[in-house]
């Protein structure tokens, strides 16, 4: 199975962002990738204005454009976007104000699938409160991807979800052999090391391939490694079920085209049946 990870830097306008990713999706399809994964916040990057003003449902402008392209090319595309959610009252500079929250969604479209996964774990950490403006989801999502004449169950997670192993083990219980993780990771001391460790750990926990695509690091030439908000650190990665990084990008925009051997999933789970052992373990 051939997958593509499109590590990009998106901006404030969803129409311009689609124009930015369209040729990259076409190139990945031409290279033989059947599953193409873009970052979290592909439709509109973080720290690029209010998210609610361009939020849309799965039949909106951005979603429909990606769907049309995926159907034309005969591929499945995963891309981060935002959907309208609810209103929330927050404290800001000593005042209470009402904000329109959004869902942080990973769109998956193509091959007869058109749905979305809403991020379950809000990034309320490191002095950042995503839950002020983002309403979390509750439902795990898997989809069936047809590749090389076989049906592959793919699970979905987004960015901060990577810190929560039970989500990945439950996706594996539901049949996932590959888990895609659109991401916009924060940069700073220790953040890259955490990113690498977490992706490897989740692959080992669940006995799956992890395909995690991040936003590239803005101003990577001068600021790579410096502290930032969750606007991207690059280092998109594919990790095999043994926890080994088999492909990894750097800080800059880059496309990874990666062939994965799904037979490794069964072999890894036979050798290290973490999910099965967990189901039969009692702790008091």
C-alpha positions in Angstrom: 0.0 0.0 0.0 1.4 3.4 -1.0 0.6 6.4 1.1 1.6 10.1 0.7 2.2 12.6 3.5 1.9 16.2 2.3 3.7 18.4 4.7 2.7 22.0 3.9 2.3 25.4 5.4 -1.3 26.7 5.0 -2.5 30.2 5.6 -5.6 32.2 6.4 -7.9 31.6 3.4 -9.4 28.2 2.7 -9.7 28.9 -1.1 -6.1 29.8 -1.3 -5.2 26.8 0.8 -7.0 24.4 -1.5 -5.2 26.0 -4.5 -2.0 25.3 -2.6 -2.7 21.6 -1.9 -4.4 20.7 -5.2 -1.2 20.3 -7.3 0.5 18.4 -4.4 -2.5 15.9 -4.3 -2.3 15.5 -8.0 1.5 14.8 -7.8 1.0 12.2 -5.0 -1.7 10.4 -7.0 0.5 10.4 -10.1 3.2 8.8 -7.9 0.8 6.0 -7.1 -0.3 6.9 -3.6 -3.9 5.8 -2.9 -4.1 7.3 0.6 -3.0 10.9 0.8 -2.7 12.6 4.3 -2.5 16.3 4.9 -2.0 18.2 8.2 -4.4 19.4 10.8 -5.8 22.8 10.0 -5.2 22.4 6.3 -8.3 24.6 5.4 -7.1 27.4 7.7 -3.9 27.4 9.8 -3.9 28.2 13.5 -3.0 31.8 14.5 -4.3 33.0 11.1 -7.5 34.7 12.3 -10.8 33.5 13.8 -11.6 29.9 12.9 -15.3 30.3 13.0 -15.5 32.7 10.1 -14.5 30.0 7.6 -15.8 26.9 9.4 -18.0 24.8 7.2 -19.9 21.5 7.2 -18.8 18.5 5.2 -20.8 19.8 2.2 -19.0 23.2 2.2 -16.7 24.8 -0.3 -13.4 23.3 0.9 -14.8 19.9 1.7 -16.5 19.6 -1.7 -13.5 20.7 -3.6 -11.3 18.1 -1.9 -14.0 15.5 -2.5 -14.3 16.3 -6.2 -10.5 16.1 -6.6 -10.3 12.8 -4.7 -13.0 11.3 -6.8 -11.4 12.5 -10.0 -8.1 11.0 -9.1 -9.4 7.8 -7.6 -7.7 8.3 -4.2 -8.7 8.9 -0.6 -7.6 12.2 1.0 -7.5 13.1 4.7 -7.2 16.8 5.5 -7.7 19.0 8.5 -10.6 21.5 8.6 -13.0 23.2 11.0 -16.8 22.8 11.3 -19.3 25.0 13.2 -20.0 23.8 16.8 -21.5 26.0 19.5 -21.0 29.2 21.6 -18.8 29.4 24.7 -18.3 32.1 27.3 -14.6 32.7 28.2 -12.5 35.1 30.2 -10.3 37.3 28.2 -8.2 40.2 29.7 -10.5 40.3 32.7 -13.7 40.4 30.7 -16.2 37.7 29.8 -17.0 37.3 26.1 -18.9 34.9 24.0 -17.1 33.1 21.2 -18.3 30.8 18.4 -16.5 27.4 18.9 -15.7 25.0 16.0 -15.0 21.3 15.7 -11.4 20.4 14.8 -12.2 17.9 12.1 -10.2 15.5 9.9 -12.0 15.2 6.7 -11.7 11.8 4.9 -13.0 11.7 1.4 -12.8 9.5 -1.8 -13.4 5.9 -2.6 -17.0 6.1 -1.6 -16.2 7.6 1.8 -17.0 11.2 2.8 -17.0 11.8 6.5 -15.0 13.4 9.3 -13.4 12.7 12.7 -13.7 15.4 15.4 -10.7 15.6 17.6 -11.5 14.1 21.0 -8.7 15.6 23.2 -8.4 19.3 23.3 -4.9 20.9 23.5 -5.3 22.4 27.0 -1.7 22.3 27.9 1.5 24.4 27.9 -0.5 27.6 28.6 -2.7 27.0 25.6 -6.5 26.4 25.8 -7.9 24.9 22.6 -11.2 24.1 24.4 -12.0 27.8 24.6 -12.6 27.9 20.8 -12.8 24.2 19.9 -15.6 21.8 21.0 -14.2 18.3 21.3 -15.7 15.2 19.7 -16.8 11.9 21.3 -16.8 9.4 18.5 -14.0 7.3 17.2 -13.9 6.9 13.5 -12.5 4.2 11.2 -13.0 3.8 7.4 -12.3 1.1 4.9 -9.7 2.0 2.3 -9.3 -0.2 -0.9 -5.6 -0.6 -1.8 -3.9 -3.1 -4.0 -7.1 -5.2 -4.2 -7.4 -5.4 -0.4 -9.6 -3.7 2.1 -7.7 -1.9 4.8 -9.3 -0.5 8.0 -7.8 3.0 8.8 -8.3 4.7 12.1 -8.2 8.5 12.7 -6.7 10.7 15.3 -5.6 14.4 15.4 -2.5 15.9 16.9 -2.8 16.0 20.7 -4.7 12.7 20.6 -1.3 11.1 20.1 -0.7 11.5 23.8 -3.6 9.1 24.7 -2.8 5.5 24.1 -6.3 4.1 24.8 -7.7 5.8 21.7 -5.1 4.0 19.5 -5.6 0.7 21.2 -9.4 1.0 20.8 -9.0 1.8 17.1 -6.9 -1.3 16.8 -9.6 -3.3 18.5 -12.0 -2.0 15.9 -9.8 -3.4 13.2 -7.5 -0.5 12.3 -4.2 -1.5 10.8 -3.2 2.1 9.9 -3.9 5.2 11.9 -3.6 8.6 10.3 -2.8 11.6 12.5 -3.1 15.1 10.9 -1.2 17.4 13.1 0.0 21.0 13.8 2.5 20.4 16.5 4.1 23.1 18.6 7.9 23.7 18.4 10.3 24.3 21.2 12.8 22.6 23.5 12.0 18.9 23.7 8.9 19.0 21.5 10.5 17.1 18.5 11.7 14.4 20.9 8.2 14.1 22.4 6.7 13.9 18.9 9.0 11.1 17.8 8.6 9.2 21.1 4.8 9.4 21.1 4.4 8.2 17.5 6.6 5.3 18.1 4.8 4.4 21.4 1.4 4.5 19.8 2.5 2.3 16.9 3.8 -0.2 19.5 0.7 0.1 21.8 -1.7 -0.7 19.0 0.4 -2.8 16.6 -0.3 -0.4 13.7 1.3 1.8 11.1 1.2 5.4 12.1 1.0 8.0 9.3 1.3 11.4 11.0 1.4 14.5 8.7 2.3 17.8 10.3 2.2 21.4 9.2 5.7 22.4 8.2 7.5 24.8 10.6 6.7 28.4 9.6 10.0 30.4 9.2 11.9 27.1 9.5 15.1 28.6 8.1 15.5 31.0 11.1 13.3 29.6 13.9 13.4 25.8 13.8 13.6 24.5 17.3 12.4 27.8 18.9 9.4 27.8 21.1 6.1 28.4 19.3 2.4 27.8 19.5 0.8 24.8 17.7 1.6 26.1 14.2 3.8 23.3 13.0 7.1 21.6 13.6 7.2 19.5 10.4 8.7 16.1 10.9 5.8 14.2 9.3 6.5 10.5 9.9 5.5 7.0 9.1 6.2 4.5 11.9 5.8 0.7 11.5 4.1 -1.6 14.0 7.5 -2.3 15.6 7.9 1.4 16.5 10.5 2.1 13.8 10.4 5.3 11.8 10.6 4.2 8.2 10.2 7.7 6.7 10.5 11.2 8.2 10.4 14.7 6.9 12.3 17.7 8.2 11.1 21.2 9.2 10.4 22.5 5.7 7.5 21.7 3.3 8.0 18.2 1.9 6.1 15.3 0.4 6.8 11.7 1.6 5.7 8.8 -0.6 5.9 5.6 1.4 5.2 2.0 0.7 4.0 0.0 3.7 3.6 -3.8 4.0 0.4 -4.5 5.8 1.6 -8.1 6.6 3.8 -6.5 9.2 0.7 -5.7 11.3 -0.3 -9.3 11.9 3.4 -10.3 12.5 3.8 -7.5 15.1 0.6 -8.3 16.9 1.6 -12.0 17.1 5.0 -11.2 18.5 3.8 -8.4 20.9 0.0 -8.7 21.5 -0.4 -5.6 23.6 -4.1 -5.1 22.8 -5.0 -8.7 23.5 -3.0 -8.8 26.7 -4.7 -5.6 27.9 -8.1 -7.1 27.4 -7.3 -10.0 29.6 -5.5 -8.0 32.4 -7.1 -7.2 35.7 -5.7 -4.4 37.8 -7.1 -3.4 41.2 
